[in-house]
Amino acid sequence: MGTIPVEGRVRRGRGPLLAMGMALVLGAVWWVGGRFAGEGVVDNEPEPDVSVVEDLPPTGRLVYATDATGGPPDRPQRLVVLDLVTGEVTPGPFVPTAEEMVAVGPDRSSLVVVTDLGAEGAAYLVDDLSPDAVPVEITRGDLLAVSNRGDRIVVARTEATTGERPNGETCEGMRFEIAVVVDLFTAREGVAARGGIVCGRVLSVAAVSAQVYASLLDDGLVRTAAASGGEFRSFILGGGALVSAGPDGSWLTVQGGREGWPALEGWPHTPVGTFLWSRGPSVARPLVPGLRLVGERVIAWSPDGDRVTVVGTVEEGRSMWLVETEGGSAVPLFPAGAVPSSARSSGASFDAEGRAFAVADGALVVSTSDGVEGSVPLPVGAPWLNGPVVWLP
C-alpha cells in the first residue's frame, strides 16, 4: 500500500499482517463458496499461527453485488452474503444493477440498493436476503440520498422550464420538487419543498437528522437551503454544495472551481470539486488540511462519523481514500489508478467496530481505525465482487 504525507505525518499500513489475519478468519469455511461453482475448494497448506491477529475478530456479514445469470432482465445482479464469523458464503436475491448499497433501518440490518436508470435513479429496499426475495422499489428521482441516520431518503425531481432573474430577464431554468421518504418500509413519502424554480439546477440533496437540505445553483450562485413546511424558508450556507453528512452531523461539501460546477457524469450525478469538512452548517475547512482532495463521491461513514471513505484525487493520485475527519489525515485504500470511475465497480462500508471494508474492480481490502490496510483474497469458486459492498450486523 502507498503512503501519503499529511501535515508532516505519514500514515503507514501493516498490510501483510492484517491480510493474514483476515484470510484466516474469513477463510475458515470459505470452501462453501464452491456451491456457486459446483464443487468445494480443498486447501492442504498448513494453517498459520492465529496469534498474529492484532485486531478484534470480525463480526456481522458483508453483502456485495455480483453479475449473475438466470434472473429477471430488470435484476441482472445477485447479492452475495459473506458471514464474517463462520466464513459461510450464501446467495442472496437478484437485484437491479447496484450503484450504491446503504445499511438502513433501526438496527441497520436491512439495505437500500440504488440503481442508475439514466435520466434518474431508483432506490429499492432489501429486507430479506433469501435467494427468492424480491426487492421493493421505494422511490425514484434525479437525485437520491439516504439520510445520515439511515431512516429516510430525500429525493429531487426536476424538469426544464423558463426562469426569471431579479432584473426581469428570462433564463433557462429548472423547476424542482424535493420529497422525502419518511418510512422506508412502507415507502410513505412527503413533500419537503415544492414548485421552486432556479436559473440553474439542483446540485445535491441531503437529510440530516430531521432536517432536509438542497444545494441549488441559481444564476451562478450556490446556496444550501433548509426545507420546512413545503418550501425553503432559510438559506443557511453559501459557496459550497452539501454532498453528504455523517452520523455525527458533520458535513462534507464540495467547492466549485474556475470551471464552474461540473456534475459527475455517472451516478450519483453530484458536483465534482474540492472536498471541505465542517461541523454542521459552519465554517468549512479542507477535508485534508494542506492538500487539495478533489472529490467525486462520498461512499461511507464510520458509525461515529470520525472517518469517511471517498473517491477523489490528490495531486496526480486518484484513489479511494480513508480520511480521519477531525485530524484530516488520509490513506489510500487502493493503488493510484486502481479505482474505476463507475460507482457500480467500487464501494465501501464500515462495521460496528469501525473497520472499513472496501471493494474496487474485484479486490477486497480491510482497514482498521489505525489505518492498517490489507488485501482479503476471495477463495476459488466464490462469486466475483462486482459492485458496492455493505456491512450488516
Secondary structure by P-SEA (a helix, b strand, c coil): cbbbbcccbbbbbaaaaaaaaaaaaaacccccccccccbbbbbccccccccccccccccbbbbbccccccccccccbbbbbbcccccbbbbbbbbccccbbbbbcccccbbbbbbbcccbbbbbbcccccccbbbbbccccccccccccccbbbbbbbbbbbbbcccccccbbbbbbbbbcccccccbbbbcccccccccccccccccccbbbbbbbcccbbbbbbbcccccccccccccccccccccbbbbbbbbcccccccccccccccccbbbbcccccccccccccccccccccccccccccbbbbbbbccccccccccccccbbbbbcccccccccccccccccccccbbbbbbcccbbbbbccccbbbbbbbccccccccbbbbbcc
